């Protein structure tokens, strides 16, 4: 998955759901960028412990339906294995925080796909485990 994501050194990357090994891999490639992970309190606490040596990583207890960052802030959004009970609200927030030209990496077959398309995101590629969307 990391090769498909290909972060640039300055990218701001958002994780909706936290994958600690992938966070470590991406953080190693960011020299001027940052990673933000959103999750439930237990996942956030565990991720903070597992990544405490990383300077460019932050974790917040927050919902993907109300992402607490400004419009267009993130170059990459990674949403793998999540469930989105309110897919339209989550799609709206992803589209809002994703920078023009940014990419969304989403689990293949995720139920949010039609809501993303309705928000103007475009499906670029799809494999067995993930789909890449762009803004």
N, C-alpha and C positions, 0 to 999 in steps of 0.2 A: 504493500500500500504506500509506503513512504516514497518510492520512486515515482508513483503516479501523482503524488501531491506536489513534489518538487518546489518546496518553499524557497523564495528568494531571501537573501540575508536581512532585508528590511521589512519583511512581511509581518502583519499582525494577523494571528491565527486564532480562531474561535473554535473551541470544542464544545459541542452540545452533547453531553455525556463524556466521561473522562476515560481515556485509554492511556494509562501511565507509560507503558513502553513506547507508544507512538509519540507521546509528549516529549519524552527524553530524546527520541530520534530527531524530531523536528527542532527542538530547542538547540541541539548541537549545530544546526545549520543556520540559525538566526544570530547575526552579530549585532544588528541594530533594531530588530523587530521584537515581538513579544507573543506570548501565548496566554490566552484566557480560557479557562475551563469553567463551564457551568454544570452544576449537578445538585443532587440532594445533599443534606448536611453530612451524612456518613461518607459518601463518595468524596466530597470536598475535603473532609478531615483526613481521610486515607491518602488522597492525592497530595495534599500539602506535606504530609510526613514523607512520602516517597520521593518528593521533588525538592525538598528543602535546600538542597545545594545549588539549585538553579536560580539565577538572578532575574531571568526574563520570563518567569511563569507566575501567573496569579490564578487562584481559584475562588469562585463565588458561589454561594448558595443562591441560585436564581432560576427562574423558569424560562424556557425557550419561548414562551408566549409573551414575555416582557423582558427583552434583553437590555440590560442597563448600560448601553453604550450609544454613542452618537451615530447618526446616519453615515453610512459609507466607511466606517472605521476599519473593517476587516477585509484583508485581501483573500483570505481562505477561511471557509467555514467547514468543519468536519462534523458530520452527524451520522455516526455509524452505530447501528443496533439500537436506536432509540425508538420509543413509542410516543406518538404525538396525538393525544386525545382530542385536542383542538387544532387539527392540522392547518386550518385556514389562518388562525392567529399565529402559529409558529412559522408558516410560510411567509406571512406578512412581515414578521420580525426579521427573518433571515434575509429577505429581499431588502429590507430597510438598512440593515447593518453591513451588508455586502457591498464593497466598493465597486464602482464601475470597472468592468474587466476582471472582477474577482471570480473565484471559483468555489463551488459547493461540492463537497464529496459526501455522498449519501448512500446508505445501504441500498442495494438493489432490491426492488420490489417494495420499497417503503410506501406506505399509503399516502404520504404527503406529496407525491409526485404531481398529481393533477392540480393541487393547490399552488405548487411552485410555478407550474406552467401558466396558471391564471394570473400570477403576479409578474409575468414577463420574463422569468428565467428560462433558459434554453438548455435542453439536454444535449450535451456534446458527445458523450461516450458512455457506454455501459459495458460492464464485464460481469462475471459470475457473482462477484461480491460487492461491487460498488458502481455507482453512476456519478458522472461528473456533469455538473450544471454550471452555466455561466450567466453573468448579468451584463 
